[in-house]
Amino acid sequence: MDLIGYEVRPSKHFILTWMRKWDWDIYSLRKAIENADKIEKVGKTKYEAYIKTRGSSKKLIFIKDDDYKEIFIITGAEGK
C-alpha cells in the first residue's frame, strides 16, 4: 500500500497494548503496513493488514482516510 503523504496515527488502545508488546514505534508501524503480506478491504474505509514477522503473524485493523491523508490504526491481533 502506498503511504506517501499519509500520516500514520495509532489509537491510544493500540499504543498501550500492541505497540508496547511488539516494541514498535511509528516508523516500524509504517514499514509493517507498506510491507504487509496481504491487505484486505473490509468496509468502506476499513482495512486489515496481515504481517509475518519472526515466526509469528500479526494483523492490523486500520482506517484509511483520503480526505485528511491519514491512516488511523484501530487495533491489532497476534497469532502463532
KOLLOFI-675554 format. One line per field, with one value per atom (N, C-alpha, C, CB): residue in three letters; chain; atom name; x, y, z. Coordinates in steps of 0.001 Angstrom, whole numbers. Last residue first. Glycine has a CB too. Example, Ala and Ser with C-alpha at 12.3 -4.5 7.8 and 13.67 -1.06 7.14 Angstrom:
<nodes>
rest = [ser ser ser ser ala ala ala ala] .
kette = [A A A A A A A A] .
atom = [N CA C CB N CA C CB] .
c1 = [12850 13670 12900 14084 13190 12300 13200 11308] .
c2 = [-2250 -1060 30 -598 -5690 -4500 -3300 -4473] .
c3 = [7080 7140 7870 5725 7800 7800 7800 9046] .
</nodes>
This chain:
<nodes>
rest = [lys lys lys lys gly gly gly gly glu glu glu glu ala ala ala ala gly gly gly gly thr thr thr thr ile ile ile ile ile ile ile ile phe phe phe phe ile ile ile ile glu glu glu glu lys lys lys lys tyr tyr tyr tyr asp asp asp asp asp asp asp asp asp asp asp asp lys lys lys lys ile ile ile ile phe phe phe phe ile ile ile ile leu leu leu leu lys lys lys lys lys lys lys lys ser ser ser ser ser ser ser ser gly gly gly gly arg arg arg arg thr thr thr thr lys lys lys lys ile ile ile ile tyr tyr tyr tyr ala ala ala ala glu glu glu glu tyr tyr tyr tyr lys lys lys lys thr thr thr thr lys lys lys lys gly gly gly gly val val val val lys lys lys lys glu glu glu glu ile ile ile ile lys lys lys lys asp asp asp asp ala ala ala ala asn asn asn asn glu glu glu glu ile ile ile ile ala ala ala ala lys lys lys lys arg arg arg arg leu leu leu leu ser ser ser ser tyr tyr tyr tyr ile ile ile ile asp asp asp asp trp trp trp trp asp asp asp asp trp trp trp trp lys lys lys lys arg arg arg arg met met met met trp trp trp trp thr thr thr thr leu leu leu leu ile ile ile ile phe phe phe phe his his his his lys lys lys lys ser ser ser ser pro pro pro pro arg arg arg arg val val val val glu glu glu glu tyr tyr tyr tyr gly gly gly gly ile ile ile ile leu leu leu leu asp asp asp asp met met met met] .
kette = [A A A A A A A A A A A A A A A A A A A A A A A A A A A A A A A A A A A A A A A A A A A A A A A A A A A A A A A A A A A A A A A A A A A A A A A A A A A A A A A A A A A A A A A A A A A A A A A A A A A A A A A A A A A A A A A A A A A A A A A A A A A A A A A A A A A A A A A A A A A A A A A A A A A A A A A A A A A A A A A A A A A A A A A A A A A A A A A A A A A A A A A A A A A A A A A A A A A A A A A A A A A A A A A A A A A A A A A A A A A A A A A A A A A A A A A A A A A A A A A A A A A A A A A A A A A A A A A A A A A A A A A A A A A A A A A A A A A A A A A A A A A A A A A A A A A A A A A A A A A A A A A A A A A A A A A A A A A A A A A A] .
atom = [N CA C CB N CA C CB N CA C CB N CA C CB N CA C CB N CA C CB N CA C CB N CA C CB N CA C CB N CA C CB N CA C CB N CA C CB N CA C CB N CA C CB N CA C CB N CA C CB N CA C CB N CA C CB N CA C CB N CA C CB N CA C CB N CA C CB N CA C CB N CA C CB N CA C CB N CA C CB N CA C CB N CA C CB N CA C CB N CA C CB N CA C CB N CA C CB N CA C CB N CA C CB N CA C CB N CA C CB N CA C CB N CA C CB N CA C CB N CA C CB N CA C CB N CA C CB N CA C CB N CA C CB N CA C CB N CA C CB N CA C CB N CA C CB N CA C CB N CA C CB N CA C CB N CA C CB N CA C CB N CA C CB N CA C CB N CA C CB N CA C CB N CA C CB N CA C CB N CA C CB N CA C CB N CA C CB N CA C CB N CA C CB N CA C CB N CA C CB N CA C CB N CA C CB N CA C CB N CA C CB N CA C CB N CA C CB N CA C CB N CA C CB N CA C CB N CA C CB N CA C CB N CA C CB N CA C CB N CA C CB] .
c1 = [159 1422 1665 1406 -1007 -1168 176 -1908 -2648 -1429 -1765 -451 -3853 -4056 -2800 -5353 -4857 -4046 -4435 -2557 -6660 -6191 -5357 -7374 -6594 -7583 -7064 -8880 -4744 -4660 -5620 -3189 -5380 -5658 -5711 -6992 -3808 -4034 -4199 -2843 -4703 -4361 -4682 -5101 -5743 -4452 -3905 -3434 -8291 -7314 -5915 -7762 -9456 -9699 -8636 -11086 -8818 -8202 -8392 -8764 -8156 -8974 -8275 -9216 -8307 -7568 -8501 -7049 -8073 -8950 -8062 -10006 -7121 -6957 -7966 -5556 -5725 -7000 -6912 -8218 -3232 -3545 -4878 -2426 -1910 -2964 -3198 -4284 894 213 -841 1220 2554 1803 1053 819 5918 4546 3856 4517 8488 7764 6358 8526 9235 9961 9136 10506 6192 7471 8011 7337 3788 4518 5875 4680 693 2140 2742 2600 -2158 -1569 -62 -2180 -4545 -3229 -2654 -2269 -7703 -6966 -5666 -7798 -9609 -8712 -8146 -7574 -12291 -11609 -10825 -12625 -13960 -12622 -11776 -12724 -16011 -15855 -14452 -16907 -14464 -15545 -15298 -15659 -12249 -13370 -14540 -12910 -9643 -10607 -11844 -10955 -6563 -7937 -8792 -8521 -3318 -4188 -5567 -3618 -550 -1880 -2640 -2661 1987 1804 477 1887 3258 2299 2159 923 4933 5453 4525 6807 3421 3948 4374 5124 2961 1828 2312 1059 5589 4789 3606 4286 6334 7006 6214 8407 4662 4537 5153 5208 5751 4340 4092 3461 8323 8140 6683 8590 7652 8406 8196 9903 6402 5640 6334 5459 7551 7349 6589 8724 7234 7208 7111 6037 7050 8189 8341 9484 4813 5644 6913 4847 3729 4064 5034 2791 3348 4220 4674 3498 1534 2824 3818 2643 -626 141 1479 -662 -1270 -1280 -298 -2695 -963 -762 -740 -1833 -1521 -223 41 -172 -4177 -3137 -1748 -3214 -5457 -5529 -4400 -6888 -4985 -4413 -4383 -5218 -4213 -5140 -4428 -6419 -1677 -2265 -3225 -1164 -1330 -1690 -2348 -2640 548 136 -91 1208 -271 210 -329 -230 681 -261 429 -869 2618 1741 725 1031 2648 3292 2276 3901 1849 1537 2177 1981 574 1361 937 1205 851 0 892 -965] .
c2 = [-17431 -18188 -18884 -19218 -14007 -15445 -16138 -15783 -11042 -11818 -13303 -11551 -7757 -9111 -9903 -9783 -4320 -5372 -6713 -5096 -1294 -2331 -3345 -3023 1132 882 -115 380 3605 2214 2015 1828 5612 5515 4046 6236 7491 6075 5984 5148 10347 9752 8260 10461 12532 11887 11250 12910 13445 14001 13427 13750 11996 13431 14094 13671 9307 10044 11546 9572 7307 8488 9330 9322 4079 4962 6105 4186 2371 3155 4062 3990 -1008 435 1046 770 -3627 -3130 -1614 -3649 -6011 -4626 -4267 -3652 -8993 -8378 -6974 -9225 -11193 -10075 -9528 -8968 -14247 -13399 -12338 -14241 -15469 -15207 -14332 -14527 -15746 -16933 -16703 -17590 -12948 -13850 -15013 -13073 -11911 -11499 -12569 -10179 -11058 -12181 -11666 -13375 -9373 -9257 -10498 -7974 -8057 -9264 -9224 -10559 -5576 -5889 -7082 -4658 -4496 -5416 -5756 -6708 -1411 -2400 -3306 -1711 795 -64 -1170 -680 2249 2799 1948 4199 342 1489 2087 2558 -2851 -1883 -743 -1359 -4324 -4976 -4027 -5550 -5088 -4041 -4717 -3198 -6489 -6699 -5501 -7994 -7172 -6116 -6318 -4669 -9221 -9125 -7991 -10477 -8657 -9764 -9663 -11086 -5309 -6340 -7410 -5714 -3138 -4443 -5595 -4645 -976 -929 -2310 31 -1820 -1660 -1661 -354 -1819 -3047 -2963 -3304 859 -160 -1463 -422 1995 2397 1343 3765 736 565 901 1447 1735 304 -21 -510 4486 4088 2615 4375 4403 4843 4409 6374 1308 2746 3118 3519 -1706 -975 517 -1443 -3894 -2976 -2258 -3741 -5427 -5740 -4887 -5554 -4198 -5630 -5987 -6474 -1555 -1820 -3277 -1483 -1968 -1332 -1572 179 -3223 -3918 -3267 -3998 -1254 -2722 -3288 -3252 1480 921 -605 1416 1809 2213 1498 3737 943 240 563 605 2862 1437 669 861 5175 5049 3583 5890 4458 4782 4600 3891 5911 4799 5289 3949 7265 7658 6479 8893 8308 7100 7485 5951 10385 10340 9063 11617 10249 9873 9876 8488 10653 11770 11484 12192 7327 8624 9730 8728 4728 5636 7004 5024 2187 3408 4404 4029 -1170 0 1226 2] .
c3 = [16039 16091 14775 17236 16140 16004 16030 14721 17210 17043 16954 18202 16355 16863 16524 16251 16902 16321 16916 16541 16026 16936 16174 17639 14433 15468 16486 14856 12999 13427 14603 13822 10382 11815 12206 12183 8112 8399 9908 7870 6197 7474 7480 8604 4633 4360 5632 3792 4882 5817 5614 7239 2746 2897 3773 3493 3059 1959 2080 647 5617 5346 4280 6649 6480 5573 5184 4296 9486 8614 7775 9442 10446 10339 9387 9886 12110 11609 11620 12469 11618 11964 11339 11488 12795 11993 12527 12027 12539 13174 12220 13580 13277 12357 13154 11498 13801 14227 13184 15627 12756 13191 13702 14232 12167 13056 13605 14191 10894 11455 12371 12205 8553 9153 9614 8138 8534 8524 9167 9259 7055 7644 7438 7018 7585 7031 7787 7118 6735 7593 6886 7912 6671 6080 7161 5307 5903 6877 6174 7858 4342 4552 5489 5101 3899 3005 3113 3323 4553 4685 3717 6140 4161 4840 5074 6163 2074 2364 2946 1079 3054 2606 2986 3209 2272 2800 2181 2483 2984 2382 3060 2510 3935 3008 2270 3749 4135 4553 3479 4857 3896 3517 3915 4141 4858 3496 3005 3424 7498 6577 5131 6880 8477 8528 7562 9964 8198 7390 7353 7930 10163 8764 7840 8537 12430 12101 10630 13010 12492 12240 11903 13460 13002 11804 11490 11987 15485 14314 13025 14332 17000 17015 15733 17122 18975 17717 17985 16838 20790 20811 19462 21159 21127 19974 19915 18707 23435 23443 22320 23314 22523 23668 23673 24987 20480 20186 21316 19956 21910 20880 20575 19628 24189 24204 23183 23922 23839 25173 25210 26082 21080 21643 22958 21856 20915 20167 20715 18681 22553 22872 22193 22450 21064 22403 22834 23417 17608 18693 20033 18622 15444 16193 17278 16823 12366 13730 14440 13723 9721 10436 11890 10308 7039 8412 9058 9215 3631 4680 6041 4390 1730 2048 3135 832 824 619 849 -804 1048 2162 2010 3464 -822 -937 138 -2343 0 0 0 1216] .
</nodes>
